């Protein structure tokens, strides 16, 4: 299965930053379908080391005089039920650790995104609160009512002045016409 090298390397770096051990990272890489050699190469690239940081256990070689007996080989080939249960439990623990590690990395990434979003939102200018807006609106309404009142008073004064002026003109005409 082809994998995106950049994604794998970034994930490994995040797992290292989260404090995960190399064995857990290698198990995770194996779970996504990489071979042991590929996993170790990716780990080495991500950490900037030229060699894998998890040592490969040496295989024991026997000389002819040290060759194991056939009986011991038979017992090793047939693991007891207890050994099998222990291996199963160890594998389950490794899977649990891996799942926990992957979840931890994902949560850490989401937490970082939330922190970034919080910074962006807090950096914006905060709008006036709703109560302040309502108070300003009430003030504008009061001012508008006052202006309406003054305009109607001015109209009444203007009408009264016009009426007085017409009466003065009529009186002046009558005076002039009498003469």
Secondary structure, 3 states (H helix, E strand, C coil): CCCCHHHHHHHHHHHHHCCCCHHHHHHHHHHCCCCHHHHHHHHHHHHCCCCCCCCCCCCCCCCHHHCCCHHHHHHHHCCCHHHHHHHHHHHHHHHHHHHHHHHHHHHHHHHHHHHHHHHHHHHCCCCCCHHHHHHHHHHHHHHHHHHHHHHHHHHHHHHHHHHHHHHHHHHHHHHHHHC
